[in-house]
Amino acid sequence: MAGQLLVTGTIGFDTITNRRGKAERVVGGSGSYSSIAASYFCGVKLIGIIGEDFRPHLKNFKKNKIDLRGVETAQGKSFFWAANYDKDFKNAFTQRTDLNVFGGYKPKIIKEYQNCKNIFLDNIEPSMQLSLISQLKNPNLIVCDTMNLWINNYFNLVKKVIKKADILLVNEAEARSITGQYNLITAGKKLLKMGAGHIIIKLGPNGSMLVSPLGICQMPPVLVENIYDTTGAGDAFGGALAGYLANQKNWRTLKNLKTAMAYGTVMASFNIESFSVSRINSLTKRQLAARLAQYRKSVCF
């Protein structure tokens, strides 16, 4: 895999309760899901911070040959999030968030990573995203995610991130919150006017939508019968999408954007088949290719 991708996000533990049961202090964090998902398509260099309690779990990343030189270890506990889900797995209700060593963290691109031209900035604070963008030298691909917490509290910084993003990932609520437009096509077009190169709106169980100067389309979901946990599905989608594009000589084509969305959709479908990163961490490329072929067949008529 010739392409290389910088990935940053939270790395830590989750406690998840849903109708399937309870998973306590399992590997979680946006950076965990997105880096593992991206590693099936390109070389991944992870940027983040962990506490000493997380070091035994780095094997999950080493298994997928993720470069961990950019992950700092600090004294103290790692990022922690606990949530309960409703019966259809769609809505998470946060019970607790402990930033721990992530609080006050200032991410940096280490010397060994500075020649990398592609980055996926998962939904960390926008000031961190802007700081990392400023450290890039002649970037080829900047993919940014965000969340309502940042939109509500740091809207001016979020607008600056949007202007820097080659691809902006948002969900339905975020697209509407930023733009004030309910119709998602209209919202996507307004986000383009705000400076982003291409907009991908994550629709949860309804797939995803592309609003781009190259075209507008919607990708349906992969139908999954046995859902265990939807935590990290959006991060897995974004990681796979960014990883695929980072490995293309010219990612700026409608075909490549749609293919990346398809791979993201397939990766998310695997992700929801287990708690934590267990399913996506045990994939084979043959399984990935088989499900993509099945997905491709299901959308043809």
C-alpha positions as CSV (number, residue, x, y, z in Angstrom):
1,M,0.0,0.0,0.0
2,A,1.8,3.1,-1.2
3,G,-0.7,5.7,0.2
4,Q,-0.1,7.0,3.7
5,L,-2.7,8.6,6.0
6,L,-2.4,10.6,9.2
7,V,-5.3,9.8,11.6
8,T,-6.1,11.7,14.8
9,G,-8.9,11.3,17.3
10,T,-9.5,10.1,20.8
11,I,-8.0,6.8,22.0
12,G,-9.3,5.3,25.1
13,F,-12.1,3.2,26.7
14,D,-15.9,2.9,26.3
15,T,-18.5,1.4,28.5
16,I,-21.6,0.7,26.4
17,T,-25.0,-0.5,27.5
18,N,-27.6,-1.5,24.9
19,R,-30.3,-4.2,24.4
20,R,-27.5,-6.7,23.6
21,G,-25.9,-6.3,27.0
22,K,-23.1,-4.3,28.5
23,A,-19.4,-4.0,27.4
24,E,-17.3,-2.4,30.1
25,R,-14.0,-0.5,29.5
26,V,-13.5,-1.8,26.0
27,V,-11.3,-0.2,23.4
28,G,-13.0,2.9,22.0
29,G,-12.4,6.5,20.8
30,S,-12.8,8.0,17.4
31,G,-9.1,7.6,16.6
32,S,-9.3,3.9,17.4
33,Y,-12.1,3.1,15.1
34,S,-11.0,5.3,12.2
35,S,-7.3,4.2,12.2
36,I,-8.1,0.5,12.2
37,A,-10.7,1.0,9.4
38,A,-8.2,3.0,7.3
39,S,-5.5,0.4,7.8
40,Y,-7.1,-2.0,5.3
41,F,-6.6,0.5,2.5
42,C,-3.3,2.4,3.2
43,G,-0.5,2.9,5.6
44,V,-1.8,4.6,8.8
45,K,0.2,6.9,11.1
46,L,-1.8,7.5,14.3
47,I,-1.6,10.8,16.3
48,G,-3.1,10.9,19.8
49,I,-2.5,10.5,23.5
50,I,-3.1,7.6,25.9
51,G,-2.7,7.0,29.6
52,E,-0.5,4.2,30.9
53,D,-3.7,2.1,31.4
54,F,-4.1,1.8,27.6
55,R,-0.7,0.4,26.7
56,P,-1.7,-3.3,26.9
57,H,-4.4,-2.5,24.3
58,L,-2.0,-1.2,21.7
59,K,-1.8,-4.7,20.3
60,N,-5.1,-4.0,18.6
61,F,-3.3,-1.4,16.4
62,K,-0.1,-3.2,16.0
63,K,-2.0,-6.2,14.5
64,N,-3.0,-3.9,11.6
65,K,0.5,-2.5,11.3
66,I,-0.5,1.0,12.4
67,D,2.4,3.3,13.0
68,L,2.2,4.4,16.6
69,R,5.2,6.7,16.9
70,G,2.8,9.7,17.0
71,V,0.9,8.3,20.0
72,E,2.1,9.9,23.3
73,T,1.8,8.1,26.6
74,A,1.2,10.3,29.6
75,Q,0.8,9.6,33.3
76,G,-2.8,9.2,34.3
77,K,-5.9,7.6,32.8
78,S,-7.0,7.4,29.2
79,F,-10.0,9.1,27.7
80,F,-13.3,7.4,28.8
81,W,-16.9,7.5,27.6
82,A,-19.9,5.7,28.9
83,A,-23.3,5.6,27.1
84,N,-26.7,3.9,26.9
85,Y,-28.4,3.2,23.6
86,D,-32.1,3.1,22.8
87,K,-33.7,-0.1,21.5
88,D,-33.0,0.6,17.8
89,F,-29.3,1.5,18.5
90,K,-29.8,4.9,16.8
91,N,-29.5,7.3,19.8
92,A,-26.7,7.2,22.4
93,F,-27.3,8.9,25.8
94,T,-24.0,9.9,27.3
95,Q,-23.7,8.9,30.9
96,R,-20.1,10.0,31.5
97,T,-17.2,11.6,29.7
98,D,-13.7,11.8,31.3
99,L,-11.1,13.5,29.2
100,N,-8.3,12.5,31.5
101,V,-5.0,12.8,29.7
102,F,-6.8,14.1,26.6
103,G,-7.7,17.2,28.5
104,G,-5.2,19.9,27.5
105,Y,-3.6,17.7,24.9
106,K,-1.9,19.6,22.0
107,P,-1.5,17.3,19.1
108,K,1.6,17.6,16.9
109,I,2.9,16.0,13.7
110,I,6.2,14.5,14.6
111,K,9.2,14.8,12.3
112,E,8.8,11.2,11.0
113,Y,5.3,12.0,9.8
114,Q,5.9,15.4,8.2
115,N,6.1,14.1,4.6
116,C,2.6,12.6,4.8
117,K,0.2,14.5,2.5
118,N,-3.1,13.0,3.6
119,I,-4.9,13.4,7.0
120,F,-8.2,12.4,8.5
121,L,-9.1,14.7,11.4
122,D,-11.8,12.9,13.3
123,N,-14.2,14.8,15.5
124,I,-11.7,16.4,17.9
125,E,-11.9,20.0,19.0
126,P,-11.7,22.4,16.0
127,S,-8.7,24.2,17.4
128,M,-6.8,20.9,17.4
129,Q,-7.9,20.3,13.8
130,L,-6.7,23.7,12.7
131,S,-3.4,23.3,14.5
132,L,-2.7,20.0,12.7
133,I,-3.7,21.5,9.4
134,S,-1.2,24.3,9.9
135,Q,1.6,21.8,10.5
136,L,1.0,20.0,7.1
137,K,3.3,20.6,4.2
138,N,1.5,20.8,0.8
139,P,-1.4,18.5,1.8
140,N,-3.1,16.4,-0.9
141,L,-6.2,15.3,1.1
142,I,-7.8,16.8,4.3
143,V,-10.8,15.0,5.6
144,C,-12.5,16.5,8.6
145,D,-15.3,15.3,10.9
146,T,-17.1,17.4,13.5
147,M,-19.9,17.1,16.1
148,N,-22.6,19.2,17.6
149,L,-20.6,20.0,20.8
150,W,-18.1,21.9,18.7
151,I,-20.7,23.5,16.5
152,N,-22.6,24.8,19.5
153,N,-19.6,26.0,21.4
154,Y,-16.9,26.9,18.8
155,F,-18.9,27.8,15.7
156,N,-16.4,30.3,14.4
157,L,-13.6,27.8,14.6
158,V,-15.8,25.1,12.9
159,K,-16.3,27.6,10.0
160,K,-12.5,27.9,9.7
161,V,-12.2,24.1,9.6
162,I,-14.8,23.9,6.9
163,K,-12.8,26.3,4.7
164,K,-9.8,24.0,5.0
165,A,-11.5,20.7,4.4
166,D,-11.3,18.9,1.1
167,I,-14.0,16.6,2.4
168,L,-16.3,17.5,5.2
169,L,-18.1,14.7,7.1
170,V,-21.3,15.6,9.0
171,N,-24.4,13.9,10.0
172,E,-27.9,15.1,9.3
173,A,-28.3,17.1,12.5
174,E,-24.9,18.7,12.1
175,A,-25.5,19.7,8.5
176,R,-28.8,21.4,9.5
177,S,-27.3,23.0,12.6
178,I,-24.4,24.6,10.7
179,T,-26.5,25.8,7.8
180,G,-29.9,26.4,9.2
181,Q,-31.3,24.4,6.2
182,Y,-33.5,21.4,6.7
183,N,-33.3,20.0,3.2
184,L,-30.0,18.1,3.1
185,I,-29.2,18.9,-0.6
186,T,-29.7,22.6,0.2
187,A,-27.6,22.2,3.4
188,G,-24.8,20.5,1.4
189,K,-24.7,23.2,-1.2
190,K,-24.5,25.8,1.5
191,L,-21.6,24.0,3.1
192,L,-19.8,24.0,-0.3
193,K,-20.3,27.8,-0.4
194,M,-18.7,28.0,3.1
195,G,-15.5,26.6,1.5
196,A,-15.4,22.8,1.8
197,G,-14.4,20.9,-1.4
198,H,-16.9,18.1,-1.0
199,I,-19.6,17.2,1.5
200,I,-20.5,13.8,2.7
201,I,-23.6,13.6,5.0
202,K,-23.8,10.5,7.1
203,L,-27.3,9.2,7.3
204,G,-26.9,6.5,9.9
205,P,-29.2,3.5,9.0
206,N,-30.0,5.2,5.7
207,G,-26.5,5.3,4.3
208,S,-24.8,8.5,3.2
209,M,-25.1,11.4,0.8
210,L,-22.5,13.1,-1.4
211,V,-23.0,16.8,-2.3
212,S,-20.1,17.8,-4.5
213,P,-19.3,20.0,-7.5
214,L,-18.8,16.6,-9.3
215,G,-22.4,15.5,-8.5
216,I,-25.0,14.6,-6.0
217,C,-25.8,11.0,-5.0
218,Q,-27.0,8.9,-2.1
219,M,-25.4,5.5,-1.1
220,P,-27.8,3.1,0.6
221,P,-26.7,1.1,3.7
222,V,-25.5,-2.5,3.8
223,L,-28.4,-4.4,5.4
224,V,-27.2,-6.1,8.6
225,E,-29.5,-8.5,10.5
226,N,-27.5,-9.0,13.7
227,I,-26.6,-5.5,15.1
228,Y,-24.6,-5.5,18.3
229,D,-23.4,-1.9,18.7
230,T,-23.4,1.1,16.5
231,T,-20.6,3.0,18.5
232,G,-17.9,4.0,16.1
233,A,-19.8,3.3,12.9
234,G,-19.4,6.8,11.6
235,D,-15.7,6.8,12.5
236,A,-15.2,3.4,10.8
237,F,-17.0,4.9,7.7
238,G,-14.8,7.9,7.7
239,G,-11.6,6.0,8.3
240,A,-12.2,3.6,5.4
241,L,-13.3,6.4,3.1
242,A,-10.2,8.5,3.9
243,G,-7.9,5.4,3.7
244,Y,-9.2,4.4,0.3
245,L,-8.8,8.0,-1.1
246,A,-5.3,8.3,0.3
247,N,-4.3,5.3,-1.8
248,Q,-5.5,6.8,-5.1
249,K,-3.3,8.8,-7.5
250,N,-6.2,11.2,-8.1
251,W,-8.9,11.0,-5.5
252,R,-10.8,14.0,-7.0
253,T,-13.2,12.0,-9.3
254,L,-16.8,11.1,-8.8
255,K,-16.0,7.4,-9.3
256,N,-13.4,7.5,-6.5
257,L,-15.6,9.4,-4.1
258,K,-18.5,7.0,-4.6
259,T,-16.2,4.0,-4.3
260,A,-14.7,5.4,-1.1
261,M,-18.3,5.9,0.3
262,A,-19.1,2.3,-0.6
263,Y,-16.0,1.0,1.2
264,G,-16.9,3.2,4.2
265,T,-20.5,1.8,4.2
266,V,-19.2,-1.8,4.1
267,M,-16.7,-1.1,6.9
268,A,-19.4,0.4,9.0
269,S,-21.6,-2.7,8.5
270,F,-18.8,-4.9,9.9
271,N,-18.3,-2.5,12.8
272,I,-21.8,-2.8,14.1
273,E,-21.6,-6.6,14.3
274,S,-19.7,-6.4,17.6
275,F,-18.9,-4.3,20.6
276,S,-15.8,-2.2,20.4
277,V,-13.3,-2.7,17.5
278,S,-13.4,-6.5,17.7
279,R,-15.1,-7.1,14.3
280,I,-13.1,-4.6,12.2
281,N,-9.9,-5.7,13.9
282,S,-10.4,-9.3,12.8
283,L,-11.4,-8.7,9.2
284,T,-9.7,-10.2,6.2
285,K,-9.4,-8.5,2.9
286,R,-11.3,-11.4,1.3
287,Q,-14.2,-10.7,3.6
288,L,-14.1,-7.0,2.8
289,A,-14.0,-7.7,-0.9
290,A,-16.8,-10.2,-0.7
291,R,-19.1,-7.9,1.2
292,L,-18.3,-5.0,-1.2
293,A,-19.2,-7.3,-4.2
294,Q,-22.5,-8.3,-2.4
295,Y,-23.2,-4.6,-1.8
296,R,-22.5,-3.7,-5.4
297,K,-24.8,-6.4,-6.6
298,S,-27.6,-5.3,-4.2
299,V,-27.6,-1.7,-5.6
300,C,-27.7,-2.8,-9.3
301,F,-30.9,-3.3,-11.2
